[in-house]
Amino acid sequence: MAKTALVIDDNNLVRETLKAMLEFLDFEVAIAENGEEALEKFKSTEKPFDVVFVDLVMPGISGKTVLQKLMEIDPQVKAIISSGYSNDPAIAEYEKLGFKGILNKPYTLDELKKILKDLNIL
């Protein structure tokens, strides 16, 4: 059974690039361009996603709030911050917020594979 991932990012290029990288690694990938859409997809999936990539800075619901809401639905969610803002305080406190890891944009396929292996997803 293929692993599943949800990619939440307001930037289409980032969404599509990460989707392609994950598909290369044999993931089934759902994408969402904002928090509201992500929450709907997360709630409506038949089985929990193996990993969720969350952009911190998005219009509407922030990435931190999205994670809080995802954790209310599934406390075991494995969420990774995918952010271009390395100076955001959330980066330093990612574990306190419930994130399992960080990928600083731009990242490589090797960096993606490493974090997925570190979290025993790959």
C-alpha positions in Angstrom: 0.0 0.0 0.0 1.4 3.4 -1.0 2.2 6.0 1.6 0.0 9.1 1.6 0.9 12.7 2.0 -1.0 16.0 2.2 0.9 19.1 0.9 -0.5 22.5 2.2 1.1 25.5 0.6 -0.3 28.7 -1.0 2.4 28.7 -3.7 1.4 26.6 -6.7 5.0 26.0 -7.8 6.0 24.7 -4.3 2.9 22.5 -4.1 3.5 21.0 -7.5 7.2 20.5 -7.0 6.8 18.8 -3.6 4.0 16.7 -5.1 6.3 15.5 -7.9 9.1 14.7 -5.4 6.8 12.7 -3.2 5.2 10.9 -6.2 8.8 10.0 -7.3 9.1 8.4 -3.8 5.9 6.4 -4.5 3.6 8.5 -2.3 -0.1 9.2 -3.2 -0.3 13.0 -2.7 -3.2 15.3 -2.0 -2.7 19.0 -2.2 -4.3 22.0 -0.6 -3.7 25.7 -1.3 -4.9 26.9 2.1 -5.8 25.8 5.6 -9.5 25.5 5.0 -9.1 23.3 2.0 -6.5 21.2 3.9 -8.8 20.6 6.9 -11.6 19.5 4.6 -9.3 17.0 2.8 -7.8 15.8 6.1 -11.3 15.2 7.6 -12.6 13.5 4.5 -9.8 11.0 3.9 -10.6 7.4 4.5 -7.3 6.6 6.2 -4.9 9.1 8.0 -2.2 10.7 5.9 1.3 9.2 6.7 2.7 12.7 6.6 1.5 16.3 6.2 3.6 19.2 4.9 2.5 22.6 6.3 3.6 26.0 5.0 3.7 28.3 8.0 2.8 31.5 6.3 -0.4 31.4 4.3 -3.4 33.7 3.8 -6.3 32.9 6.1 -5.4 30.2 8.6 -1.7 30.1 9.5 0.2 26.9 9.4 0.4 26.8 13.2 -3.4 27.0 13.5 -3.8 24.4 10.8 -1.6 22.0 12.8 -3.6 22.7 16.0 -6.8 21.8 14.1 -5.2 18.7 12.5 -4.1 17.5 15.9 -7.6 17.9 17.3 -8.7 15.5 14.5 -5.7 13.1 14.8 -3.3 13.7 17.7 -0.8 11.3 16.0 -0.5 13.4 12.8 3.1 13.6 11.5 3.4 17.2 10.3 6.5 18.8 8.9 7.0 22.6 8.6 7.8 23.5 5.0 8.9 27.2 5.2 11.0 29.8 3.6 11.0 31.9 6.8 13.9 30.4 8.7 13.7 33.3 11.3 10.1 32.5 12.3 9.9 31.7 16.0 7.9 28.6 15.2 11.0 27.1 13.5 12.9 27.1 16.8 9.9 25.8 18.7 8.6 23.4 16.1 8.4 20.4 18.5 6.5 22.4 21.2 3.9 23.3 18.5 3.5 19.6 17.5 5.5 19.5 14.3 7.8 16.5 13.8 10.4 18.2 11.6 11.4 21.1 9.4 12.2 21.5 5.8 13.6 24.9 4.9 12.7 26.0 1.4 14.2 25.5 -1.0 15.1 21.9 -0.2 16.4 18.9 -2.2 15.0 15.5 -2.9 17.8 14.1 -0.6 16.7 16.4 2.2 13.1 15.3 1.8 14.2 11.7 1.8 16.3 12.2 5.0 13.4 13.7 7.0 11.0 11.0 5.8 13.5 8.3 6.9 14.2 10.1 10.2 10.4 9.9 10.9 10.2 6.3 9.8 7.8 7.2 7.0 10.0 6.1 4.2 
